[in-house]
Every structure is written in C-alpha cells, then in structure tokens.
Amino acid sequence: MIPDNLNSLADGKILSGVVDQIGYLVINNLERHNAIGLDMWKAATDAVEQMSTEDNVRALVVTGAGGKAFASGADISKFESERSSKKDVEHYHQTSGRFYSSLENFPKPTLAVIRGYCIGGGMALAVCCDIRLCTEASKFGVPAAKLGVGYGYAGIKRLTRLVSTSSAQEIFYTARQFTANEAYDMGLVNRVLAEDNLDDYATDYLDRIRINAPLTIKSVKAVTLAIEQDESQRDLKKLEAMVQTCFDSEDYIEGRRAFMEKRKPDFKGI
C-alpha cells in the first residue's frame, strides 16, 4: 500500500509524495508507535498543502507505517519540551490545528487506511478524512481524560459529524480503547476488513475514484465541506459555478458518449 519512492520529511518520520495520481501521507515514527511530535505536524502540513495544489492528484491516502499503529497520538515523551508552558501549548495547538485544517479541507477525496492503534491525535487525524478503512484488529480511543489534556471545539465537532454526541461523550468520558467493530457500529469507520484484504480494498477504492470524473468529485467535495460551514461562510455562487463547470466540460461529453457506446469513459478533468 505504501510506495517505495516517497519523500522523506522530519528525519524520515513523515513520508509523502504522489504516485500514479494518488497522494500519500505516511506516519513513520515506528519506535514511538507512530506518535506525532511538533516537527512531524509541521512537515505533514507542508506536504498536504503542497499536494492540494497539484492538479494531477485524484485522491490522498493517509496511513501509518509498520502495521502496528496508524498513529498513536501526540508524542507524550515530548510534552515537557513541547507542551509544558502556556505559550508552548498554544503553539502546539496552532501547529496541529493547521494540519487538521489542511487535511479536512483537502480539495480531493481523502482516505484513511488504518492498521493497529488509532489513538488520540491519530483519531483526530482520521476523522479529518472523508473515508476510513480499518482492520479487524484496529483499536480506537482518545485518552485525553487520563492525561488531563483539554480537547477543543473543532476536534469534537469533527468527531460528532461521524458519531452521535452520546458516543463522542462515551469515547471521551471513559478514555478507553474501542474495537474496530465498536467503531463501525458508532459510525466512526466506513469498513472493517480482514488484515489480508485491507490493501486490496483500499486500492480498489482508489482505482474507482481515479477513473471517475475529477470535476464531479471535486465539486461534491466542495459542497460537503460547505455543508459543515456556518451559513454566512458558504459561497453558494462558487459552488454553483463548480457544478456548471462539470456540465460545460469535455468530460461531460465523454461521459455521455461512453454511456451510449457502452464503454468505459476516459476522463481528463477538463
């Protein structure tokens, strides 16, 4: 699932790049179960923002290396150096918040491919994605209440887009780890798969996205993002223009012709 030729960032703890029209962001801090430190948040943000500007990118995959963890949250070993003073805490929140925002607002589909632990900041990362696939052995949780960590409005709002308010409260109040099936029942993940099937299933998802009309998908992503905004912030004219662009495109002509000719369309995004 993880290509070999990705760029190495943050001393190799973040891997990123575009391969065959798919962007990749990989958490690669194996000795800390893919825990995320300040330098990693910064590098990940830069990588996501760069890929968001590349027209050839059809989707973005976010995953963890090693198979034991998607991301185990913030690197607690660095709390004293990165999150001890009020100033440090504010800087950390701004840095990690910038990353979450860049991922949430990525203009193309985003897919979290989850193995192992998806804990704390890792779960906050996963809920920023559009689709979440995991293995049967995956574990989910937010241990903030065990650490005395505050959790802000934006992160909890993203979670309650997927699960009920009561389920979000259960996750935070108990601070326990939930199984993959429990996560699925709550609506936290889209699919729970056998370990051996996860990569093939994710690849099939990406192939389906890649061959579909990119202008249509981009407009749907923009609309779904707008739905979550305050009404005063929604640019409905811009959204209408994006929809009209689909109908004015060569891809719309190609889609109609391919349907009539009973063949697969070859969409170019123009």
Contacts in CASP RR format, 6 or more apart in sequence:
PFRMAT RR
TARGET T0000
AUTHOR 0000-0000-0000
METHOD contacts of the structure
MODEL  1
MIPDNLNSLADGKILSGVVDQIGYLVINNLERHNAIGLDMWKAATDAVEQ
MSTEDNVRALVVTGAGGKAFASGADISKFESERSSKKDVEHYHQTSGRFY
SSLENFPKPTLAVIRGYCIGGGMALAVCCDIRLCTEASKFGVPAAKLGVG
YGYAGIKRLTRLVSTSSAQEIFYTARQFTANEAYDMGLVNRVLAEDNLDD
YATDYLDRIRINAPLTIKSVKAVTLAIEQDESQRDLKKLEAMVQTCFDSE
DYIEGRRAFMEKRKPDFKGI
1 61 0 8 1.000
1 63 0 8 1.000
1 113 0 8 1.000
1 198 0 8 1.000
1 199 0 8 1.000
1 202 0 8 1.000
1 203 0 8 1.000
2 15 0 8 1.000
2 24 0 8 1.000
2 26 0 8 1.000
2 63 0 8 1.000
2 64 0 8 1.000
2 65 0 8 1.000
3 17 0 8 1.000
3 19 0 8 1.000
3 24 0 8 1.000
5 19 0 8 1.000
6 15 0 8 1.000
6 16 0 8 1.000
6 17 0 8 1.000
6 19 0 8 1.000
6 24 0 8 1.000
6 26 0 8 1.000
7 15 0 8 1.000
7 16 0 8 1.000
7 17 0 8 1.000
7 47 0 8 1.000
8 14 0 8 1.000
8 15 0 8 1.000
9 15 0 8 1.000
9 16 0 8 1.000
9 43 0 8 1.000
9 44 0 8 1.000
9 46 0 8 1.000
9 47 0 8 1.000
10 39 0 8 1.000
10 40 0 8 1.000
10 42 0 8 1.000
10 43 0 8 1.000
10 44 0 8 1.000
11 39 0 8 1.000
12 28 0 8 1.000
13 27 0 8 1.000
13 28 0 8 1.000
13 29 0 8 1.000
13 39 0 8 1.000
13 40 0 8 1.000
13 43 0 8 1.000
14 25 0 8 1.000
14 26 0 8 1.000
14 27 0 8 1.000
14 28 0 8 1.000
14 40 0 8 1.000
14 43 0 8 1.000
14 44 0 8 1.000
14 47 0 8 1.000
15 24 0 8 1.000
15 25 0 8 1.000
15 26 0 8 1.000
15 28 0 8 1.000
15 65 0 8 1.000
16 23 0 8 1.000
16 24 0 8 1.000
16 25 0 8 1.000
16 26 0 8 1.000
16 44 0 8 1.000
16 47 0 8 1.000
16 48 0 8 1.000
16 51 0 8 1.000
17 23 0 8 1.000
17 24 0 8 1.000
17 25 0 8 1.000
17 47 0 8 1.000
17 51 0 8 1.000
18 24 0 8 1.000
18 51 0 8 1.000
18 54 0 8 1.000
18 56 0 8 1.000
18 57 0 8 1.000
20 210 0 8 1.000
21 56 0 8 1.000
21 57 0 8 1.000
21 58 0 8 1.000
21 59 0 8 1.000
21 210 0 8 1.000
22 57 0 8 1.000
22 58 0 8 1.000
22 59 0 8 1.000
22 60 0 8 1.000
22 61 0 8 1.000
22 206 0 8 1.000
22 210 0 8 1.000
23 51 0 8 1.000
23 57 0 8 1.000
23 59 0 8 1.000
23 60 0 8 1.000
23 61 0 8 1.000
24 60 0 8 1.000
24 61 0 8 1.000
24 63 0 8 1.000
25 44 0 8 1.000
25 47 0 8 1.000
25 48 0 8 1.000
25 51 0 8 1.000
25 60 0 8 1.000
25 61 0 8 1.000
25 62 0 8 1.000
25 63 0 8 1.000
26 62 0 8 1.000
26 63 0 8 1.000
26 64 0 8 1.000
26 65 0 8 1.000
27 34 0 8 1.000
27 36 0 8 1.000
27 40 0 8 1.000
27 44 0 8 1.000
27 63 0 8 1.000
27 64 0 8 1.000
27 65 0 8 1.000
27 69 0 8 1.000
27 70 0 8 1.000
27 71 0 8 1.000
28 34 0 8 1.000
28 64 0 8 1.000
28 65 0 8 1.000
29 35 0 8 1.000
29 36 0 8 1.000
29 37 0 8 1.000
29 40 0 8 1.000
29 75 0 8 1.000
30 65 0 8 1.000
30 66 0 8 1.000
30 68 0 8 1.000
32 72 0 8 1.000
32 75 0 8 1.000
32 77 0 8 1.000
33 68 0 8 1.000
33 69 0 8 1.000
33 72 0 8 1.000
33 117 0 8 1.000
34 64 0 8 1.000
34 65 0 8 1.000
34 66 0 8 1.000
34 68 0 8 1.000
34 69 0 8 1.000
34 70 0 8 1.000
34 71 0 8 1.000
34 72 0 8 1.000
34 73 0 8 1.000
34 117 0 8 1.000
35 71 0 8 1.000
35 72 0 8 1.000
35 73 0 8 1.000
35 74 0 8 1.000
35 75 0 8 1.000
35 76 0 8 1.000
35 77 0 8 1.000
36 44 0 8 1.000
36 71 0 8 1.000
36 73 0 8 1.000
36 74 0 8 1.000
36 75 0 8 1.000
36 96 0 8 1.000
36 121 0 8 1.000
36 122 0 8 1.000
36 125 0 8 1.000
37 74 0 8 1.000
37 75 0 8 1.000
37 78 0 8 1.000
37 82 0 8 1.000
38 78 0 8 1.000
38 82 0 8 1.000
38 91 0 8 1.000
38 92 0 8 1.000
38 95 0 8 1.000
41 95 0 8 1.000
41 96 0 8 1.000
41 97 0 8 1.000
41 98 0 8 1.000
41 99 0 8 1.000
42 95 0 8 1.000
42 99 0 8 1.000
44 99 0 8 1.000
45 95 0 8 1.000
45 98 0 8 1.000
45 99 0 8 1.000
45 102 0 8 1.000
48 60 0 8 1.000
48 99 0 8 1.000
48 102 0 8 1.000
48 103 0 8 1.000
48 106 0 8 1.000
49 102 0 8 1.000
51 57 0 8 1.000
51 60 0 8 1.000
51 106 0 8 1.000
52 102 0 8 1.000
52 105 0 8 1.000
52 106 0 8 1.000
52 107 0 8 1.000
52 108 0 8 1.000
57 108 0 8 1.000
58 108 0 8 1.000
58 109 0 8 1.000
58 206 0 8 1.000
58 209 0 8 1.000
58 210 0 8 1.000
58 214 0 8 1.000
58 217 0 8 1.000
59 108 0 8 1.000
59 109 0 8 1.000
59 110 0 8 1.000
59 111 0 8 1.000
59 206 0 8 1.000
59 209 0 8 1.000
59 210 0 8 1.000
60 103 0 8 1.000
60 106 0 8 1.000
60 108 0 8 1.000
60 109 0 8 1.000
60 110 0 8 1.000
60 111 0 8 1.000
61 110 0 8 1.000
61 111 0 8 1.000
61 113 0 8 1.000
61 202 0 8 1.000
61 206 0 8 1.000
62 103 0 8 1.000
62 110 0 8 1.000
62 111 0 8 1.000
62 112 0 8 1.000
62 113 0 8 1.000
62 125 0 8 1.000
62 126 0 8 1.000
62 129 0 8 1.000
63 70 0 8 1.000
63 112 0 8 1.000
63 113 0 8 1.000
63 114 0 8 1.000
63 115 0 8 1.000
64 70 0 8 1.000
64 71 0 8 1.000
64 113 0 8 1.000
64 115 0 8 1.000
66 115 0 8 1.000
67 115 0 8 1.000
67 116 0 8 1.000
68 115 0 8 1.000
68 116 0 8 1.000
68 117 0 8 1.000
69 115 0 8 1.000
69 116 0 8 1.000
69 117 0 8 1.000
69 118 0 8 1.000
69 119 0 8 1.000
70 112 0 8 1.000
70 113 0 8 1.000
70 114 0 8 1.000
70 115 0 8 1.000
70 116 0 8 1.000
70 117 0 8 1.000
70 118 0 8 1.000
70 122 0 8 1.000
70 125 0 8 1.000
70 126 0 8 1.000
70 134 0 8 1.000
70 138 0 8 1.000
71 117 0 8 1.000
71 118 0 8 1.000
71 119 0 8 1.000
71 121 0 8 1.000
71 122 0 8 1.000
71 125 0 8 1.000
71 126 0 8 1.000
72 117 0 8 1.000
72 119 0 8 1.000
72 120 0 8 1.000
72 122 0 8 1.000
73 119 0 8 1.000
73 120 0 8 1.000
73 121 0 8 1.000
73 122 0 8 1.000
73 123 0 8 1.000
73 124 0 8 1.000
74 83 0 8 1.000
74 96 0 8 1.000
74 120 0 8 1.000
74 121 0 8 1.000
75 82 0 8 1.000
76 147 0 8 1.000
82 88 0 8 1.000
82 92 0 8 1.000
83 89 0 8 1.000
83 92 0 8 1.000
96 121 0 8 1.000
97 154 0 8 1.000
99 125 0 8 1.000
100 124 0 8 1.000
100 125 0 8 1.000
100 128 0 8 1.000
100 154 0 8 1.000
100 155 0 8 1.000
100 158 0 8 1.000
103 110 0 8 1.000
103 125 0 8 1.000
103 128 0 8 1.000
103 129 0 8 1.000
104 128 0 8 1.000
104 158 0 8 1.000
104 225 0 8 1.000
105 225 0 8 1.000
107 218 0 8 1.000
107 221 0 8 1.000
107 222 0 8 1.000
108 214 0 8 1.000
108 217 0 8 1.000
108 218 0 8 1.000
108 221 0 8 1.000
109 130 0 8 1.000
109 131 0 8 1.000
109 209 0 8 1.000
109 217 0 8 1.000
109 221 0 8 1.000
110 128 0 8 1.000
110 129 0 8 1.000
110 130 0 8 1.000
110 131 0 8 1.000
111 129 0 8 1.000
111 130 0 8 1.000
111 131 0 8 1.000
111 132 0 8 1.000
111 133 0 8 1.000
111 202 0 8 1.000
111 205 0 8 1.000
111 206 0 8 1.000
112 125 0 8 1.000
112 126 0 8 1.000
112 129 0 8 1.000
112 131 0 8 1.000
112 132 0 8 1.000
112 133 0 8 1.000
113 133 0 8 1.000
113 134 0 8 1.000
113 198 0 8 1.000
113 199 0 8 1.000
113 202 0 8 1.000
114 126 0 8 1.000
114 132 0 8 1.000
114 133 0 8 1.000
114 134 0 8 1.000
114 135 0 8 1.000
114 138 0 8 1.000
114 189 0 8 1.000
115 134 0 8 1.000
115 135 0 8 1.000
115 137 0 8 1.000
115 138 0 8 1.000
115 195 0 8 1.000
115 198 0 8 1.000
116 134 0 8 1.000
116 135 0 8 1.000
116 137 0 8 1.000
116 138 0 8 1.000
116 139 0 8 1.000
117 138 0 8 1.000
117 139 0 8 1.000
118 126 0 8 1.000
118 134 0 8 1.000
118 138 0 8 1.000
118 139 0 8 1.000
118 140 0 8 1.000
118 141 0 8 1.000
119 139 0 8 1.000
119 140 0 8 1.000
119 141 0 8 1.000
119 142 0 8 1.000
119 143 0 8 1.000
119 177 0 8 1.000
120 141 0 8 1.000
120 142 0 8 1.000
120 143 0 8 1.000
120 144 0 8 1.000
121 142 0 8 1.000
123 140 0 8 1.000
123 141 0 8 1.000
123 142 0 8 1.000
123 159 0 8 1.000
124 142 0 8 1.000
124 155 0 8 1.000
124 158 0 8 1.000
124 159 0 8 1.000
126 132 0 8 1.000
127 155 0 8 1.000
127 158 0 8 1.000
127 159 0 8 1.000
127 161 0 8 1.000
127 162 0 8 1.000
127 188 0 8 1.000
128 158 0 8 1.000
130 221 0 8 1.000
130 224 0 8 1.000
131 190 0 8 1.000
131 205 0 8 1.000
132 188 0 8 1.000
132 189 0 8 1.000
132 190 0 8 1.000
132 191 0 8 1.000
133 189 0 8 1.000
133 190 0 8 1.000
133 191 0 8 1.000
133 193 0 8 1.000
133 198 0 8 1.000
133 201 0 8 1.000
133 202 0 8 1.000
133 205 0 8 1.000
134 180 0 8 1.000
134 183 0 8 1.000
134 189 0 8 1.000
134 191 0 8 1.000
134 192 0 8 1.000
134 193 0 8 1.000
134 198 0 8 1.000
135 180 0 8 1.000
135 192 0 8 1.000
135 193 0 8 1.000
135 194 0 8 1.000
135 195 0 8 1.000
135 198 0 8 1.000
136 180 0 8 1.000
136 181 0 8 1.000
136 192 0 8 1.000
136 193 0 8 1.000
136 194 0 8 1.000
136 195 0 8 1.000
137 180 0 8 1.000
137 195 0 8 1.000
138 179 0 8 1.000
138 180 0 8 1.000
138 183 0 8 1.000
138 189 0 8 1.000
138 192 0 8 1.000
139 177 0 8 1.000
139 178 0 8 1.000
139 179 0 8 1.000
139 180 0 8 1.000
140 171 0 8 1.000
140 177 0 8 1.000
140 178 0 8 1.000
140 179 0 8 1.000
140 180 0 8 1.000
140 182 0 8 1.000
140 183 0 8 1.000
140 188 0 8 1.000
140 189 0 8 1.000
141 171 0 8 1.000
141 175 0 8 1.000
141 176 0 8 1.000
141 177 0 8 1.000
141 178 0 8 1.000
142 151 0 8 1.000
142 171 0 8 1.000
142 172 0 8 1.000
142 175 0 8 1.000
143 175 0 8 1.000
144 150 0 8 1.000
144 151 0 8 1.000
144 172 0 8 1.000
144 175 0 8 1.000
145 172 0 8 1.000
145 173 0 8 1.000
145 174 0 8 1.000
145 175 0 8 1.000
146 175 0 8 1.000
151 172 0 8 1.000
156 168 0 8 1.000
156 172 0 8 1.000
159 168 0 8 1.000
159 171 0 8 1.000
160 168 0 8 1.000
161 228 0 8 1.000
162 186 0 8 1.000
162 187 0 8 1.000
162 188 0 8 1.000
163 171 0 8 1.000
163 186 0 8 1.000
163 187 0 8 1.000
163 188 0 8 1.000
164 186 0 8 1.000
167 186 0 8 1.000
167 187 0 8 1.000
167 188 0 8 1.000
171 178 0 8 1.000
178 186 0 8 1.000
178 188 0 8 1.000
180 189 0 8 1.000
180 192 0 8 1.000
181 192 0 8 1.000
183 189 0 8 1.000
183 192 0 8 1.000
184 191 0 8 1.000
184 192 0 8 1.000
191 201 0 8 1.000
193 201 0 8 1.000
209 217 0 8 1.000
211 264 0 8 1.000
211 265 0 8 1.000
211 267 0 8 1.000
212 267 0 8 1.000
213 246 0 8 1.000
213 249 0 8 1.000
213 251 0 8 1.000
213 252 0 8 1.000
213 255 0 8 1.000
213 265 0 8 1.000
213 267 0 8 1.000
213 269 0 8 1.000
214 251 0 8 1.000
214 267 0 8 1.000
214 269 0 8 1.000
215 242 0 8 1.000
215 245 0 8 1.000
215 246 0 8 1.000
215 249 0 8 1.000
215 251 0 8 1.000
215 269 0 8 1.000
216 246 0 8 1.000
216 251 0 8 1.000
218 242 0 8 1.000
219 239 0 8 1.000
219 242 0 8 1.000
219 243 0 8 1.000
219 245 0 8 1.000
219 246 0 8 1.000
222 238 0 8 1.000
222 239 0 8 1.000
222 242 0 8 1.000
223 239 0 8 1.000
226 234 0 8 1.000
226 235 0 8 1.000
226 236 0 8 1.000
226 239 0 8 1.000
246 252 0 8 1.000
249 269 0 8 1.000
249 270 0 8 1.000
250 268 0 8 1.000
250 269 0 8 1.000
250 270 0 8 1.000
251 265 0 8 1.000
251 267 0 8 1.000
251 268 0 8 1.000
251 269 0 8 1.000
251 270 0 8 1.000
254 265 0 8 1.000
254 266 0 8 1.000
254 267 0 8 1.000
254 268 0 8 1.000
255 265 0 8 1.000
255 267 0 8 1.000
257 265 0 8 1.000
258 264 0 8 1.000
258 265 0 8 1.000
258 266 0 8 1.000
259 265 0 8 1.000
END
